[in-house]
């Protein structure tokens, strides 16, 4: 008989939690993810910077770092691959990320 009493207590504890949760779920409004424009200005500024002259500057600096590494006498494939990866990432990465985020939202 002792276990039946414990099971009833657990049941009532679950009911005590479930009823308020169900009430909150019924009262909750809808969330609209794509309507906020708070950070649009910053996003546009950063995107334009990376796709424009900023992306070119980053790529040239990366290339210059690779050339300095080559001139120092130590050859590594990373000295060539990193500037190429940075250029590709800056040139095509921003539109890919932006379109992915837009598609998810």
C-alpha positions in Angstrom: 0.0 0.0 0.0 2.9 2.4 0.6 4.0 2.4 -3.1 0.5 3.3 -4.2 0.6 6.4 -2.1 4.0 7.4 -3.5 2.8 6.9 -7.1 -0.2 9.2 -6.4 2.0 11.9 -5.0 4.2 11.7 -8.2 1.1 11.9 -10.3 -0.3 15.0 -8.5 3.2 16.6 -8.8 3.1 16.0 -12.5 -0.4 17.4 -12.7 0.7 20.5 -10.7 3.3 21.2 -13.3 1.4 20.2 -16.4 -1.7 22.4 -15.8 0.3 25.7 -15.6 2.4 24.7 -18.6 -0.7 24.0 -20.6 -2.2 27.3 -19.6 0.9 29.2 -20.6 1.0 27.4 -24.0 -2.5 28.4 -24.7 -1.9 32.1 -23.8 1.5 32.4 -25.6 1.4 34.5 -28.8 3.1 33.7 -32.1 6.8 34.6 -32.6 7.7 36.3 -35.9 11.3 35.8 -36.6 11.8 37.8 -39.7 10.2 41.1 -38.9 12.8 42.7 -36.7 15.1 45.2 -38.4 17.2 46.3 -35.5 20.5 45.2 -36.9 19.8 45.6 -40.6 22.0 48.7 -40.8 25.0 47.0 -39.2 24.5 43.9 -41.3 24.3 45.9 -44.5 27.4 47.9 -43.6 29.5 44.8 -42.7 28.3 42.9 -45.7 29.1 45.7 -48.1 32.5 46.1 -46.5 33.4 42.4 -47.0 32.1 42.2 -50.5 33.7 45.5 -51.5 37.1 47.1 -50.8 37.3 45.6 -47.3 37.3 42.1 -48.7 40.0 43.0 -51.3 42.2 44.5 -48.5 41.8 41.4 -46.4 42.8 39.2 -49.3 45.8 41.4 -50.3 47.0 41.4 -46.7 46.7 37.7 -46.5 48.6 37.3 -49.8 51.3 39.7 -48.6 51.7 37.5 -45.5 52.1 34.4 -47.6 54.7 36.2 -49.8 56.7 37.3 -46.8 56.6 33.7 -45.5 57.9 32.5 -48.9 60.6 35.1 -48.9 61.8 34.1 -45.5 63.0 30.8 -47.0 60.5 28.4 -45.5 58.0 27.0 -48.0 54.7 25.7 -46.9 51.6 24.9 -48.9 49.6 26.9 -46.3 51.3 30.1 -47.4 49.6 29.7 -50.8 46.4 28.0 -49.7 45.5 30.4 -46.9 45.4 33.5 -49.1 43.4 31.6 -51.8 41.0 30.4 -49.1 40.6 33.9 -47.6 39.9 35.3 -51.1 37.3 32.7 -51.9 35.8 32.9 -48.4 35.5 36.7 -48.5 34.2 36.7 -52.1 31.7 33.9 -51.9 31.3 33.3 -48.2 29.1 36.3 -47.4 26.5 35.6 -50.0 26.3 31.9 -49.0 25.9 32.7 -45.3 23.4 35.4 -46.0 21.3 33.2 -48.3 21.5 30.3 -45.8 20.3 32.5 -42.9 17.5 34.0 -45.0 16.4 30.5 -46.1 16.4 29.2 -42.5 14.4 32.2 -41.1 
